[in-house]
Amino acid sequence: MKAISGEISDHMRREALDVLTMRWPRFYTFCERDRIKESFIDALAAQLKTESILLVQGHAVVAFVKDFDFSPMR
């Protein structure tokens, strides 16, 4: 789990991204899994949270978002 969260965190840092999105098929490939259980998502979200990154699940994508106010509402 730590390796996957580290790759996500490192990629966001290298590319100076506040948000990273992956379509679900790409996320499965990235995690090297054929199936992903809710427990896997929960564990990954918990690990990412230690690095101040939130995991958000949508219908089409998985989003990784830095946990700070990078785009405040005016």
OpenMM code with the backbone's topology and positions (N, CA, C; nanometers):
from openmm import Vec3, app, unit

residues = "MET LYS ALA ILE SER GLY GLU ILE SER ASP HIS MET ARG ARG GLU ALA LEU ASP VAL LEU THR MET ARG TRP PRO ARG PHE TYR THR PHE CYS GLU ARG ASP ARG ILE LYS GLU SER PHE ILE ASP ALA LEU ALA ALA GLN LEU LYS THR GLU SER ILE LEU LEU VAL GLN GLY HIS ALA VAL VAL ALA PHE VAL LYS ASP PHE ASP PHE SER PRO MET ARG".split()
positions = [
    Vec3(0.0818, -0.1189, 0.0000),
    Vec3(0.0000, 0.0000, 0.0000),
    Vec3(0.0864, 0.1257, 0.0000),
    Vec3(0.1909, 0.1197, 0.0818),
    Vec3(0.2793, 0.2357, 0.0922),
    Vec3(0.3486, 0.2652, -0.0405),
    Vec3(0.3804, 0.1616, -0.1164),
    Vec3(0.4458, 0.1818, -0.2464),
    Vec3(0.3522, 0.2539, -0.3432),
    Vec3(0.2257, 0.2135, -0.3459),
    Vec3(0.1294, 0.2771, -0.4369),
    Vec3(0.1063, 0.4224, -0.3963),
    Vec3(0.0842, 0.4468, -0.2676),
    Vec3(0.0617, 0.5845, -0.2234),
    Vec3(0.1864, 0.6696, -0.2469),
    Vec3(0.3028, 0.6096, -0.2287),
    Vec3(0.4278, 0.6818, -0.2550),
    Vec3(0.4428, 0.7205, -0.4009),
    Vec3(0.4058, 0.6300, -0.4910),
    Vec3(0.4119, 0.6616, -0.6346),
    Vec3(0.3177, 0.7750, -0.6705),
    Vec3(0.1976, 0.7722, -0.6142),
    Vec3(0.0997, 0.8782, -0.6411),
    Vec3(0.1516, 1.0110, -0.5875),
    Vec3(0.1964, 1.0102, -0.4633),
    Vec3(0.2485, 1.1311, -0.4004),
    Vec3(0.3689, 1.1865, -0.4758),
    Vec3(0.4629, 1.1006, -0.5110),
    Vec3(0.5827, 1.1433, -0.5846),
    Vec3(0.5462, 1.2012, -0.7206),
    Vec3(0.4530, 1.1368, -0.7909),
    Vec3(0.4110, 1.1866, -0.9227),
    Vec3(0.3477, 1.3258, -0.9094),
    Vec3(0.2601, 1.3416, -0.8107),
    Vec3(0.1966, 1.4728, -0.7911),
    Vec3(0.2998, 1.5794, -0.7567),
    Vec3(0.3985, 1.5434, -0.6762),
    Vec3(0.5033, 1.6383, -0.6377),
    Vec3(0.5912, 1.6743, -0.7581),
    Vec3(0.6350, 1.5728, -0.8347),
    Vec3(0.7207, 1.5971, -0.9524),
    Vec3(0.6525, 1.6856, -1.0558),
    Vec3(0.5225, 1.6609, -1.0773),
    Vec3(0.4479, 1.7349, -1.1793),
    Vec3(0.3809, 1.8614, -1.1245),
    Vec3(0.4019, 1.8899, -0.9963),
    Vec3(0.3415, 2.0056, -0.9288),
    Vec3(0.1895, 2.0067, -0.9466),
    Vec3(0.1264, 1.8916, -0.9204),
    Vec3(-0.0181, 1.8776, -0.9358),
    Vec3(-0.0884, 1.8911, -0.8017),
    Vec3(-0.2010, 1.9612, -0.8020),
    Vec3(-0.2871, 1.9662, -0.6852),
    Vec3(-0.3918, 1.8553, -0.6922),
    Vec3(-0.4227, 1.8123, -0.8153),
    Vec3(-0.5215, 1.7070, -0.8398),
    Vec3(-0.4664, 1.6129, -0.9473),
    Vec3(-0.4847, 1.4837, -0.9257),
    Vec3(-0.4481, 1.3817, -1.0243),
    Vec3(-0.5698, 1.2931, -1.0440),
    Vec3(-0.6081, 1.2687, -1.1674),
    Vec3(-0.7212, 1.1797, -1.1943),
    Vec3(-0.6747, 1.0615, -1.2776),
    Vec3(-0.7418, 0.9474, -1.2550),
    Vec3(-0.7187, 0.8264, -1.3355),
    Vec3(-0.8540, 0.7646, -1.3648),
    Vec3(-0.8734, 0.7243, -1.4891),
    Vec3(-0.9920, 0.6459, -1.5199),
    Vec3(-0.9778, 0.5125, -1.4473),
    Vec3(-1.0907, 0.4512, -1.4143),
    Vec3(-1.0865, 0.3266, -1.3390),
    Vec3(-0.9988, 0.2191, -1.4022),
    Vec3(-1.0066, 0.1939, -1.5340),
    Vec3(-0.9178, 0.0904, -1.5921),
    Vec3(-0.7692, 0.1218, -1.5694),
    Vec3(-0.7325, 0.2489, -1.5808),
    Vec3(-0.5935, 0.2897, -1.5587),
    Vec3(-0.5547, 0.2691, -1.4118),
    Vec3(-0.6481, 0.2975, -1.3205),
    Vec3(-0.6221, 0.2792, -1.1776),
    Vec3(-0.5971, 0.1317, -1.1468),
    Vec3(-0.6769, 0.0423, -1.2040),
    Vec3(-0.6562, -0.1020, -1.1840),
    Vec3(-0.5179, -0.1440, -1.2343),
    Vec3(-0.4806, -0.0950, -1.3510),
    Vec3(-0.3487, -0.1259, -1.4077),
    Vec3(-0.2379, -0.0684, -1.3197),
    Vec3(-0.2559, 0.0554, -1.2775),
    Vec3(-0.1575, 0.1223, -1.1925),
    Vec3(-0.1341, 0.0438, -1.0633),
    Vec3(-0.2421, -0.0073, -1.0049),
    Vec3(-0.2332, -0.0840, -0.8799),
    Vec3(-0.1973, -0.2307, -0.9036),
    Vec3(-0.1881, -0.2698, -1.0320),
    Vec3(-0.1565, -0.4075, -1.0711),
    Vec3(-0.2555, -0.5057, -1.0094),
    Vec3(-0.3851, -0.4763, -1.0270),
    Vec3(-0.4914, -0.5606, -0.9719),
    Vec3(-0.5991, -0.5857, -1.0766),
    Vec3(-0.6592, -0.7033, -1.0680),
    Vec3(-0.7733, -0.7370, -1.1523),
    Vec3(-0.9036, -0.6971, -1.0842),
    Vec3(-0.9033, -0.7021, -0.9518),
    Vec3(-1.0194, -0.6646, -0.8710),
    Vec3(-0.9715, -0.5771, -0.7565),
    Vec3(-1.0567, -0.4840, -0.7179),
    Vec3(-1.0232, -0.3973, -0.6056),
    Vec3(-1.1398, -0.3994, -0.5080),
    Vec3(-1.1117, -0.4459, -0.3864),
    Vec3(-1.2134, -0.4511, -0.2820),
    Vec3(-1.2169, -0.3186, -0.2070),
    Vec3(-1.3276, -0.2958, -0.1399),
    Vec3(-1.3435, -0.1736, -0.0629),
    Vec3(-1.2356, -0.1615, 0.0444),
    Vec3(-1.1940, -0.2739, 0.1003),
    Vec3(-1.0892, -0.2705, 0.2035),
    Vec3(-0.9569, -0.2181, 0.1471),
    Vec3(-0.9290, -0.2500, 0.0192),
    Vec3(-0.8083, -0.1985, -0.0461),
    Vec3(-0.8174, -0.0468, -0.0601),
    Vec3(-0.9328, 0.0013, -0.1065),
    Vec3(-0.9532, 0.1462, -0.1233),
    Vec3(-0.9404, 0.2162, 0.0121),
    Vec3(-1.0013, 0.1584, 0.1161),
    Vec3(-0.9941, 0.2178, 0.2504),
    Vec3(-0.8504, 0.2255, 0.3005),
    Vec3(-0.7745, 0.1194, 0.2809),
    Vec3(-0.6353, 0.1177, 0.3252),
    Vec3(-0.5507, 0.2183, 0.2465),
    Vec3(-0.5742, 0.2254, 0.1158),
    Vec3(-0.5006, 0.3218, 0.0329),
    Vec3(-0.5364, 0.4640, 0.0732),
    Vec3(-0.6641, 0.4909, 0.0959),
    Vec3(-0.7080, 0.6245, 0.1376),
    Vec3(-0.6439, 0.6630, 0.2708),
    Vec3(-0.6368, 0.5689, 0.3642),
    Vec3(-0.5747, 0.5956, 0.4943),
    Vec3(-0.4261, 0.6270, 0.4790),
    Vec3(-0.3585, 0.5515, 0.3926),
    Vec3(-0.2156, 0.5758, 0.3705),
    Vec3(-0.1939, 0.7112, 0.3022),
    Vec3(-0.2758, 0.7433, 0.2029),
    Vec3(-0.2633, 0.8725, 0.1346),
    Vec3(-0.2911, 0.9883, 0.2301),
    Vec3(-0.3846, 0.9676, 0.3218),
    Vec3(-0.4193, 1.0728, 0.4174),
    Vec3(-0.2989, 1.1121, 0.5019),
    Vec3(-0.2092, 1.0177, 0.5294),
    Vec3(-0.0884, 1.0502, 0.6052),
    Vec3(0.0021, 1.1441, 0.5276),
    Vec3(-0.0186, 1.1502, 0.3950),
    Vec3(0.0598, 1.2399, 0.3100),
    Vec3(-0.0235, 1.3596, 0.2647),
    Vec3(-0.1377, 1.3820, 0.3336),
    Vec3(-0.2293, 1.4943, 0.3044),
    Vec3(-0.2844, 1.4896, 0.1624),
    Vec3(-0.3180, 1.3682, 0.1184),
    Vec3(-0.3819, 1.3490, -0.0120),
    Vec3(-0.5127, 1.2747, 0.0104),
    Vec3(-0.6194, 1.3263, -0.0483),
    Vec3(-0.7510, 1.2639, -0.0368),
    Vec3(-0.7780, 1.1793, -0.1598),
    Vec3(-0.8420, 1.0655, -0.1405),
    Vec3(-0.8822, 0.9786, -0.2506),
    Vec3(-1.0328, 0.9945, -0.2672),
    Vec3(-1.0754, 1.0288, -0.3883),
    Vec3(-1.2170, 1.0489, -0.4185),
    Vec3(-1.2557, 0.9541, -0.5309),
    Vec3(-1.3628, 0.8763, -0.5096),
    Vec3(-1.4088, 0.7809, -0.6101),
    Vec3(-1.5285, 0.8375, -0.6848),
    Vec3(-1.5180, 0.8459, -0.8158),
    Vec3(-1.6298, 0.8857, -0.8996),
    Vec3(-1.6751, 0.7685, -0.9840),
    Vec3(-1.7725, 0.7924, -1.0694),
    Vec3(-1.8187, 0.6864, -1.1589),
    Vec3(-1.7172, 0.6577, -1.2684),
    Vec3(-1.6543, 0.7616, -1.3201),
    Vec3(-1.5617, 0.7458, -1.4319),
    Vec3(-1.4149, 0.7490, -1.3901),
    Vec3(-1.3850, 0.8178, -1.2798),
    Vec3(-1.2446, 0.8372, -1.2411),
    Vec3(-1.2239, 0.8201, -1.0916),
    Vec3(-1.0978, 0.8015, -1.0578),
    Vec3(-1.0502, 0.8106, -0.9200),
    Vec3(-0.9666, 0.9377, -0.9160),
    Vec3(-0.9929, 1.0228, -0.8175),
    Vec3(-0.9195, 1.1488, -0.8072),
    Vec3(-0.8365, 1.1489, -0.6792),
    Vec3(-0.7184, 1.2037, -0.6905),
    Vec3(-0.6286, 1.2222, -0.5773),
    Vec3(-0.6097, 1.3728, -0.5633),
    Vec3(-0.6431, 1.4259, -0.4464),
    Vec3(-0.6483, 1.5705, -0.4266),
    Vec3(-0.5669, 1.6085, -0.3040),
    Vec3(-0.4802, 1.7078, -0.3199),
    Vec3(-0.4057, 1.7573, -0.2041),
    Vec3(-0.5038, 1.8188, -0.1052),
    Vec3(-0.4822, 1.7907, 0.0224),
    Vec3(-0.5728, 1.8351, 0.1272),
    Vec3(-0.5347, 1.9750, 0.1758),
    Vec3(-0.5571, 2.0740, 0.0886),
    Vec3(-0.5414, 2.2132, 0.1269),
    Vec3(-0.6241, 2.2984, 0.0317),
    Vec3(-0.6458, 2.4203, 0.0668),
    Vec3(-0.7335, 2.5096, -0.0100),
    Vec3(-0.6583, 2.5728, -0.1266),
    Vec3(-0.6356, 2.4939, -0.2324),
    Vec3(-0.5574, 2.5400, -0.3478),
    Vec3(-0.6404, 2.6190, -0.4477),
    Vec3(-0.7712, 2.6158, -0.4363),
    Vec3(-0.8580, 2.6887, -0.5295),
    Vec3(-0.9782, 2.7442, -0.4520),
    Vec3(-0.9553, 2.8461, -0.3690),
    Vec3(-1.0633, 2.8957, -0.2836),
    Vec3(-1.1777, 2.9594, -0.3629),
    Vec3(-1.2973, 2.9445, -0.3089),
    Vec3(-1.4154, 3.0043, -0.3684),
    Vec3(-1.4131, 3.1543, -0.3443),
    Vec3(-1.4471, 3.2316, -0.4452),
    Vec3(-1.4467, 3.3794, -0.4308),
    Vec3(-1.5849, 3.4306, -0.4030),
] * unit.nanometer
topology = app.Topology()
chain = topology.addChain("A")
for resn in residues:
    res = topology.addResidue(resn, chain)
    for name in ("N", "CA", "C"):
        topology.addAtom(name, app.Element.getBySymbol(name[0]), res)
